[in-house]
Amino acid sequence: MGYLLGYDAGSSSIKAALLQVETGDVVAAAASPAREFAIASPRPGWAEQDPETWWEHLKRATALVRERSGADLGDVDAVGISYQMHGLIIVDRDLEPLRPSIIWCDSRAVPIGEEAFACLGEKACLGRLLNSPGNFTASRVKWIEDNEPGLYGRIHKMMLPGDYLAMKMTGEVVTTPSGLSEMILWDFVDEKPADMLLEYYGIRPELLPAILPTFSLQGEISGAAAAELGLAAGTPVSYRAGDQPNNAFSLKVLDPGDVATTAGTSGVIYGITSRPESDAESRVNVFVHVNHGARNPRYGVLLCVNGTGILYQWLRNVLGGTGKALDYPALNELAATAPAGSAGLAVLPYGNGAERTLGNRNIGASVHGLDLNVHTRAHLLRAAQEGIVFALNYGLEIMRGMGMEMKTARAGRANMFLSPLFGEVFAAVTGAAVELYDTDGAQGAARGAGIGAGLYANPEEAYVGLKKLKVIEPDREAERIYGEAFLRWRGILLDELKREGEVGDGG
């Protein structure tokens, strides 16, 4: 019996899923560690993780899948990888990391990206890159050159988290057009690496990995990796994608008008278009989607709010006190006991780095309207869930301005969408029906591997076994209540942005 093995390497954990090729059924799934990865912050606004830690927990997740399934992983036919986007790993000639990875929510390169945007020109950047260089991977490489020149001179290759994990498996250093687009190093006009930005930042082209299609043979499991993972040497690694394009793929979001959403550590709305269009203020981003092709172009428009699940994690830890931490189901049940609108309590969930939807500003998370005689833990928890949805809807207004409408959003039943309340609030606030599927990023990576290895003739075959669990329709009365609450929340946000701007200007 043939299997597909998929990994989803996030900033919280490494998830693994083993699927049967013919049926698409999940044989076993696992995650490691049981609690979230630590994120080091040596200075305010910094966020780093050790790449070797990812590899160690990938091995643990693989071992758990083997134990739970009883399967011989030597029968795995292909491996796929999904990963946290935008992170930077630099390695020397021995393919050893030179420093911890600068991960997606790190803000240190914001000034560098903003200066590049101004110097290269907004028209050139938005016309060819579809984004500001911003706080993305390429800008982080420039930060290393400016601040850690000794390390910079030793760089043999720069790569994304998924490229690093694939390298550990195969010994090959490769990436994809979609990966280069999330580095902001893809020229959407010429369909090749962005010479304009490489030259501006002084990044030598040879530092880039080789480029291969998203669905393709990207290397084979080496003898050393086979011994560590329990796989057969020579097993193809045949798919990789950033977590948000992959989440969309796992939900069969492939064509214009399709929309995926997720709310893990960060919250994302990701819609597909066939036109390479950008936001004039670069508050949402455009990437090459996994099924992009010259004849059938596909681009993913990505709206990201950094502080979603991480806010809920913080609340769980704080509200749990010195005893045993409350679990998420208990928090969700408690939140549902408070009334819609949280009796006027409002939470701005921004507290995990610079926010693209706010013009790369970092205003922090905050609570507003707290009445000590009225509000309880339940109100705070509900206001947090509502605030996360409000922040996503605020960003959705930008996407609507680009001509993208959302009538239906597909989501995996995971992370914040494990809360029935969160799904109901999302539908009521956005006005879109929410389709919940029994899938996740690791399953999507496994299905992608099947396509890349030629085990499925087309994507349609790869979705055998994908199950829709539930549809949440917007509640019209709730829409009215949340419409009023969103306007109050939006006013608070705009006041905070104005205040932050005045302080930043010396006011």
C-alpha positions as CSV (number, residue, x, y, z in Angstrom):
1,M,0.0,0.0,0.0
2,G,1.4,3.4,-1.0
3,Y,1.5,6.4,1.2
4,L,2.1,10.2,1.0
5,L,3.8,12.0,3.8
6,G,3.2,15.7,4.3
7,Y,4.8,18.1,6.7
8,D,3.6,21.6,7.8
9,A,6.5,23.4,9.5
10,G,5.0,26.4,11.3
11,S,6.4,28.8,13.9
12,S,4.4,26.9,16.6
13,S,5.1,23.2,15.7
14,I,5.9,20.7,13.0
15,K,2.9,18.7,11.9
16,A,3.0,15.5,9.9
17,A,0.3,13.6,8.1
18,L,0.4,10.2,6.4
19,L,-2.2,9.6,3.7
20,Q,-3.1,6.6,1.5
21,V,-2.5,7.4,-2.1
22,E,-5.6,5.8,-3.5
23,T,-8.2,6.9,-1.0
24,G,-6.7,10.1,0.3
25,D,-7.6,9.0,3.8
26,V,-5.4,10.1,6.7
27,V,-3.7,7.1,8.2
28,A,-2.1,9.0,11.1
29,A,-1.2,12.5,12.1
30,A,1.1,14.0,14.7
31,A,2.7,17.3,15.9
32,S,5.8,18.1,17.8
33,P,6.3,19.8,20.3
34,A,3.1,19.3,22.3
35,R,3.4,23.0,23.3
36,E,4.3,25.8,21.0
37,F,7.9,26.5,19.9
38,A,9.6,29.3,21.7
39,I,10.3,32.5,19.7
40,A,13.5,34.3,20.8
41,S,13.3,38.1,20.8
42,P,16.8,39.3,21.6
43,R,15.6,42.9,21.0
44,P,12.2,44.5,20.7
45,G,10.6,43.6,17.3
46,W,13.0,40.7,16.7
47,A,11.8,37.1,16.2
48,E,14.2,34.2,15.8
49,Q,14.1,30.4,15.9
50,D,16.8,27.8,15.6
51,P,16.5,25.8,12.3
52,E,18.0,22.7,13.9
53,T,15.1,22.7,16.4
54,W,12.7,22.4,13.4
55,W,14.6,19.4,12.1
56,E,14.6,17.7,15.5
57,H,10.9,18.1,15.9
58,L,10.3,17.0,12.3
59,K,12.0,13.8,13.2
60,R,9.9,13.4,16.3
61,A,6.6,14.1,14.4
62,T,7.7,11.5,11.9
63,A,8.3,8.9,14.6
64,L,4.9,9.6,16.2
65,V,3.2,9.1,12.8
66,R,5.0,5.8,12.4
67,E,4.0,4.7,15.9
68,R,0.4,5.7,15.5
69,S,-0.1,4.2,12.1
70,G,2.0,1.0,12.4
71,A,2.9,1.7,8.8
72,D,6.3,0.9,7.2
73,L,7.4,4.4,6.2
74,G,9.6,2.7,3.6
75,D,6.3,2.4,1.6
76,V,6.0,6.3,1.4
77,D,5.9,7.1,-2.3
78,A,6.5,10.9,-2.0
79,V,7.1,13.7,0.5
80,G,5.7,17.2,0.5
81,I,6.6,20.2,2.7
82,S,4.6,23.3,3.8
83,Y,6.4,25.9,5.8
84,Q,6.2,29.3,7.6
85,M,6.7,32.0,5.0
86,H,9.3,34.7,4.6
87,G,11.8,33.3,7.1
88,L,15.5,33.6,6.3
89,I,18.1,30.9,6.8
90,I,21.7,31.5,5.7
91,V,24.1,28.6,5.5
92,D,27.8,28.1,4.9
93,R,29.5,25.8,2.3
94,D,28.9,22.9,4.6
95,L,25.2,23.7,4.6
96,E,25.3,24.6,8.3
97,P,23.2,27.5,9.5
98,L,25.3,30.6,10.3
99,R,22.8,32.1,12.7
100,P,19.2,31.6,14.0
101,S,16.5,32.0,11.4
102,I,14.9,35.5,11.2
103,I,11.3,34.5,11.0
104,W,8.2,36.0,9.5
105,C,7.1,38.2,12.4
106,D,10.5,39.9,12.9
107,S,10.3,43.7,12.2
108,R,14.0,44.6,12.1
109,A,14.2,45.1,8.3
110,V,11.2,47.4,8.0
111,P,13.3,50.6,7.5
112,I,15.5,48.8,4.9
113,G,12.5,47.8,2.9
114,E,10.9,51.2,3.1
115,E,14.0,52.9,1.9
116,A,14.3,50.5,-1.0
117,F,10.6,51.2,-1.9
118,A,11.4,54.9,-1.9
119,C,14.7,54.7,-3.8
120,L,13.6,52.2,-6.5
121,G,10.2,53.9,-6.8
122,E,6.7,52.8,-6.0
123,K,5.8,52.4,-9.6
124,A,8.7,50.1,-10.4
125,C,8.3,48.0,-7.2
126,L,4.5,47.6,-7.5
127,G,4.8,47.1,-11.3
128,R,7.4,44.3,-11.2
129,L,7.4,42.9,-7.7
130,L,3.7,43.6,-7.0
131,N,4.8,44.5,-3.4
132,S,7.0,46.8,-1.5
133,P,10.3,45.1,-0.6
134,G,9.0,45.7,3.0
135,N,10.0,43.5,5.8
136,F,10.5,40.4,3.7
137,T,13.4,37.9,3.2
138,A,15.4,40.0,0.7
139,S,15.4,43.0,3.1
140,R,16.6,40.7,5.9
141,V,19.6,39.7,3.9
142,K,20.5,43.3,3.5
143,W,20.1,43.8,7.3
144,I,22.7,41.0,7.8
145,E,25.1,42.6,5.4
146,D,24.7,46.0,7.2
147,N,24.8,44.6,10.8
148,E,26.6,41.2,10.7
149,P,29.1,41.7,7.9
150,G,31.3,38.9,9.1
151,L,28.5,36.4,8.7
152,Y,27.4,37.9,5.4
153,G,30.7,37.2,3.9
154,R,30.4,33.5,4.8
155,I,26.9,33.0,3.2
156,H,26.9,30.2,0.7
157,K,23.1,30.1,0.2
158,M,20.1,31.9,1.5
159,M,16.8,30.0,1.8
160,L,13.3,29.8,3.2
161,P,12.3,27.5,6.1
162,G,10.9,24.9,3.7
163,D,14.0,25.0,1.5
164,Y,16.1,24.3,4.6
165,L,14.0,21.3,5.7
166,A,14.1,19.9,2.2
167,M,17.9,20.4,2.1
168,K,18.1,18.4,5.3
169,M,16.2,15.6,3.6
170,T,17.9,15.6,0.2
171,G,21.2,17.6,0.4
172,E,19.8,19.8,-2.4
173,V,19.3,23.5,-2.1
174,V,16.4,24.5,-4.3
175,T,13.3,26.7,-4.1
176,T,10.3,27.6,-6.3
177,P,8.9,30.6,-8.1
178,S,6.3,30.9,-5.4
179,G,9.1,30.8,-2.8
180,L,11.1,33.6,-4.6
181,S,7.9,35.7,-4.8
182,E,7.6,35.5,-1.0
183,M,11.2,36.6,-0.7
184,I,10.1,39.5,-2.9
185,L,12.7,38.4,-5.4
186,W,10.4,37.4,-8.2
187,D,9.9,39.7,-11.3
188,F,6.2,39.2,-12.2
189,V,6.7,40.8,-15.6
190,D,9.7,38.8,-16.8
191,E,8.8,35.7,-14.8
192,K,12.3,35.3,-13.3
193,P,14.4,36.4,-10.3
194,A,14.1,40.1,-9.7
195,D,17.4,41.6,-10.9
196,M,16.2,45.0,-9.9
197,L,16.1,44.2,-6.2
198,L,19.1,41.9,-6.3
199,E,21.2,44.6,-7.7
200,Y,19.9,47.3,-5.4
201,Y,20.6,45.2,-2.3
202,G,23.8,43.9,-3.7
203,I,22.7,40.3,-3.3
204,R,24.8,38.0,-5.5
205,P,22.5,35.8,-7.7
206,E,24.5,32.7,-6.8
207,L,23.3,33.0,-3.2
208,L,19.8,32.0,-4.4
209,P,18.8,28.3,-4.5
210,A,18.1,26.6,-7.8
211,I,14.5,27.1,-9.0
212,L,12.2,24.2,-9.7
213,P,8.4,24.0,-10.2
214,T,6.2,23.7,-7.1
215,F,5.0,20.2,-8.2
216,S,8.2,18.5,-9.3
217,L,11.0,16.2,-8.3
218,Q,13.0,18.5,-6.0
219,G,15.4,15.9,-4.6
220,E,15.4,12.5,-3.1
221,I,15.7,11.4,0.5
222,S,19.4,10.9,1.2
223,G,20.8,7.8,3.0
224,A,21.6,9.9,6.1
225,A,18.1,11.4,6.2
226,A,16.5,8.0,5.5
227,A,18.3,6.6,8.6
228,E,17.0,9.5,10.8
229,L,13.4,9.5,9.5
230,G,12.8,5.8,8.8
231,L,12.0,6.5,5.1
232,A,13.5,4.7,2.1
233,A,16.5,6.4,0.5
234,G,15.6,7.7,-2.9
235,T,12.0,8.7,-1.9
236,P,11.1,11.8,-3.9
237,V,10.5,15.2,-2.3
238,S,8.0,16.5,-4.9
239,Y,6.2,19.5,-3.5
240,R,6.9,22.5,-1.3
241,A,4.9,25.7,-0.7
242,G,4.6,28.5,1.9
243,D,2.0,27.8,4.5
244,Q,-0.6,30.2,3.1
245,P,-0.4,29.1,-0.5
246,N,-0.4,25.6,0.7
247,N,-3.4,26.1,3.0
248,A,-5.3,27.4,0.0
249,F,-4.2,24.4,-2.0
250,S,-5.2,22.0,0.8
251,L,-8.7,23.6,0.6
252,K,-8.9,23.3,-3.2
253,V,-8.6,27.1,-3.6
254,L,-7.0,27.2,-7.1
255,D,-9.1,29.5,-9.3
256,P,-10.1,33.1,-9.5
257,G,-12.8,33.9,-6.9
258,D,-11.7,31.1,-4.6
259,V,-10.8,32.3,-1.0
260,A,-9.2,30.5,1.9
261,T,-8.8,31.7,5.4
262,T,-6.9,30.5,8.4
263,A,-6.2,31.7,12.0
264,G,-3.2,30.1,13.5
265,T,-0.4,32.2,15.0
266,S,-1.3,34.8,12.4
267,G,-4.6,35.2,10.6
268,V,-4.9,35.2,6.9
269,I,-7.4,35.7,4.1
270,Y,-5.9,34.4,0.8
271,G,-7.8,34.9,-2.5
272,I,-6.9,33.8,-6.1
273,T,-6.8,36.1,-9.1
274,S,-5.6,35.7,-12.7
275,R,-4.4,39.3,-12.9
276,P,-1.1,40.5,-11.4
277,E,-2.5,43.5,-9.6
278,S,-1.1,45.2,-6.5
279,D,-2.4,47.3,-3.6
280,A,-1.2,50.9,-4.2
281,E,-0.1,51.1,-0.5
282,S,1.3,47.5,-0.4
283,R,-0.9,46.7,2.6
284,V,-1.7,43.3,1.2
285,N,0.7,41.1,-0.8
286,V,0.6,39.2,-4.0
287,F,2.5,36.0,-4.6
288,V,2.8,33.3,-7.2
289,H,0.3,30.7,-6.4
290,V,1.1,27.0,-6.4
291,N,-0.6,26.2,-9.7
292,H,0.6,29.3,-11.6
293,G,1.5,28.8,-15.2
294,A,2.2,30.9,-18.3
295,R,-1.1,29.9,-19.9
296,N,-3.2,29.9,-16.8
297,P,-1.7,32.5,-14.5
298,R,-2.7,32.3,-10.8
299,Y,-1.7,34.7,-8.1
300,G,-2.5,34.7,-4.4
301,V,-3.6,38.0,-2.8
302,L,-2.6,37.6,0.9
303,L,-4.0,39.7,3.8
304,C,-2.2,38.9,7.0
305,V,-2.8,39.9,10.6
306,N,0.2,38.8,12.7
307,G,-1.5,38.6,16.2
308,T,-4.3,36.1,16.1
309,G,-3.7,32.7,17.6
310,I,-0.7,34.1,19.5
311,L,-3.0,36.6,21.2
312,Y,-5.3,33.7,22.3
313,Q,-2.2,31.7,23.5
314,W,-1.1,34.8,25.5
315,L,-4.6,35.1,27.1
316,R,-4.6,31.4,27.9
317,N,-1.2,31.6,29.7
318,V,-2.2,34.8,31.6
319,L,-5.7,33.8,32.6
320,G,-4.5,30.4,33.7
321,G,-2.5,32.0,36.5
322,T,0.0,30.0,38.4
323,G,-1.9,26.7,38.2
324,K,-2.6,24.5,35.2
325,A,-3.2,26.5,32.0
326,L,-6.7,26.5,30.7
327,D,-7.1,24.5,27.5
328,Y,-8.5,26.2,24.4
329,P,-11.9,24.4,24.4
330,A,-12.5,25.7,27.9
331,L,-11.6,29.2,26.8
332,N,-13.9,28.9,23.8
333,E,-16.8,27.8,25.9
334,L,-16.2,30.6,28.4
335,A,-16.0,33.2,25.6
336,A,-19.4,32.1,24.2
337,T,-21.1,32.9,27.5
338,A,-20.5,36.7,26.9
339,P,-22.9,38.6,24.7
340,A,-22.2,39.6,21.1
341,G,-20.2,42.8,21.1
342,S,-18.6,41.9,24.5
343,A,-20.6,44.6,26.2
344,G,-18.5,47.3,24.6
345,L,-15.1,45.8,25.4
346,A,-12.8,46.0,22.4
347,V,-9.4,44.3,21.7
348,L,-6.9,45.4,19.1
349,P,-5.0,42.2,18.4
350,Y,-1.8,43.8,17.0
351,G,1.1,42.7,19.2
352,N,3.2,40.4,17.1
353,G,5.4,42.7,15.0
354,A,4.9,45.3,12.3
355,E,1.5,44.9,10.5
356,R,1.3,45.2,6.8
357,T,-2.4,46.2,6.9
358,L,-1.4,49.1,9.1
359,G,1.4,50.4,6.8
360,N,4.1,48.4,8.6
361,R,3.4,50.0,11.9
362,N,3.6,48.1,15.2
363,I,1.0,49.6,17.6
364,G,0.9,46.7,20.0
365,A,-2.1,44.9,21.3
366,S,-4.5,46.8,23.5
367,V,-7.8,46.6,25.4
368,H,-10.3,49.4,25.3
369,G,-13.5,50.3,27.2
370,L,-12.8,48.1,30.2
371,D,-15.5,48.5,32.8
372,L,-14.3,46.9,36.1
373,N,-17.9,46.5,37.2
374,V,-19.1,44.7,34.1
375,H,-16.4,42.9,32.2
376,T,-15.2,39.4,33.1
377,R,-12.8,36.9,31.7
378,A,-15.6,35.8,29.3
379,H,-16.0,39.3,27.9
380,L,-12.2,39.6,27.4
381,L,-12.0,36.2,25.6
382,R,-14.9,37.0,23.4
383,A,-13.6,40.5,22.7
384,A,-10.3,38.9,21.6
385,Q,-12.0,36.6,19.2
386,E,-14.2,39.5,17.8
387,G,-11.1,41.7,17.6
388,I,-9.2,39.2,15.5
389,V,-12.1,38.9,13.1
390,F,-12.5,42.7,13.0
391,A,-8.8,43.0,12.2
392,L,-9.2,40.6,9.3
393,N,-12.3,42.4,8.1
394,Y,-10.4,45.7,8.2
395,G,-7.8,44.2,5.9
396,L,-10.6,42.7,3.8
397,E,-11.7,46.2,3.0
398,I,-8.4,46.7,1.2
399,M,-9.0,43.5,-0.9
400,R,-12.5,44.7,-1.7
401,G,-11.0,47.9,-3.0
402,M,-8.9,45.8,-5.3
403,G,-12.1,44.3,-6.7
404,M,-12.0,41.0,-4.8
405,E,-15.3,39.9,-3.2
406,M,-15.6,37.1,-0.7
407,K,-19.0,35.3,-0.8
408,T,-17.6,32.0,0.6
409,A,-14.4,31.4,2.6
410,R,-13.0,27.9,3.0
411,A,-11.1,27.0,6.2
412,G,-9.7,23.9,7.8
413,R,-11.2,23.0,11.2
414,A,-8.1,23.9,13.1
415,N,-6.6,26.7,15.3
416,M,-9.1,29.5,15.9
417,F,-11.7,27.8,13.7
418,L,-11.9,25.0,16.3
419,S,-14.0,27.6,18.2
420,P,-17.7,27.5,17.0
421,L,-18.0,31.1,18.2
422,F,-15.1,32.2,16.0
423,G,-16.6,30.8,12.9
424,E,-20.0,32.4,13.7
425,V,-18.4,35.8,14.3
426,F,-16.3,35.5,11.1
427,A,-19.4,34.8,9.0
428,A,-21.5,37.5,10.6
429,V,-18.8,40.2,10.3
430,T,-17.6,39.5,6.7
431,G,-21.0,38.4,5.4
432,A,-19.4,35.3,3.8
433,A,-20.4,31.7,4.4
434,V,-17.7,29.7,6.0
435,E,-17.0,26.2,4.7
436,L,-15.1,24.1,7.2
437,Y,-13.1,21.1,5.9
438,D,-11.4,18.2,7.6
439,T,-7.9,19.1,6.4
440,D,-4.8,20.9,7.4
441,G,-1.5,22.1,5.9
442,A,0.3,18.7,6.4
443,Q,-2.5,16.9,4.5
444,G,-2.3,19.5,1.8
445,A,1.5,19.0,1.5
446,A,0.9,15.3,1.2
447,R,-1.6,15.7,-1.6
448,G,0.8,18.1,-3.4
449,A,3.5,15.5,-3.2
450,G,1.2,13.1,-4.9
451,I,0.8,15.5,-7.8
452,G,4.5,16.4,-8.0
453,A,5.4,12.7,-8.1
454,G,2.9,11.9,-10.9
455,L,0.8,9.7,-8.7
456,Y,-2.2,11.8,-9.4
457,A,-3.0,12.8,-13.0
458,N,-4.5,16.1,-12.0
459,P,-5.5,18.1,-8.9
460,E,-9.0,16.7,-9.0
461,E,-7.7,13.2,-8.2
462,A,-5.5,14.6,-5.4
463,Y,-8.6,15.8,-3.5
464,V,-10.1,12.3,-3.1
465,G,-10.9,11.9,0.6
466,L,-11.2,15.7,1.2
467,K,-14.4,16.1,3.4
468,K,-16.5,19.2,4.0
469,L,-17.6,19.2,7.6
470,K,-19.9,22.2,8.0
471,V,-21.1,25.4,6.4
472,I,-21.6,28.4,8.7
473,E,-24.0,30.9,7.1
474,P,-24.1,34.6,8.2
475,D,-26.7,35.3,10.8
476,R,-28.6,38.5,9.8
477,E,-29.3,39.7,13.3
478,A,-25.7,39.0,14.3
479,E,-24.6,41.0,11.2
480,R,-26.4,44.0,12.6
481,I,-24.9,43.8,16.1
482,Y,-21.4,43.1,14.7
483,G,-21.7,45.8,12.1
484,E,-22.1,48.4,14.9
485,A,-19.4,46.8,17.0
486,F,-17.0,46.8,14.1
487,L,-17.5,50.5,13.4
488,R,-16.7,51.2,17.1
489,W,-13.7,49.0,16.9
490,R,-12.6,50.6,13.7
491,G,-12.9,54.1,15.2
492,I,-10.7,53.0,18.1
493,L,-8.1,51.6,15.7
494,L,-8.0,54.8,13.7
495,D,-7.6,56.9,16.9
496,E,-4.7,54.6,17.9
497,L,-3.0,55.0,14.5
498,K,-3.4,58.7,14.6
499,R,-1.9,58.8,18.1
500,E,0.9,56.6,17.2
501,G,1.6,58.8,14.1
502,E,1.7,61.9,16.3
503,V,4.1,60.3,18.8
504,G,6.3,59.0,15.9
505,D,6.4,62.6,14.5
506,G,7.5,64.0,17.9
507,G,4.0,65.2,18.8
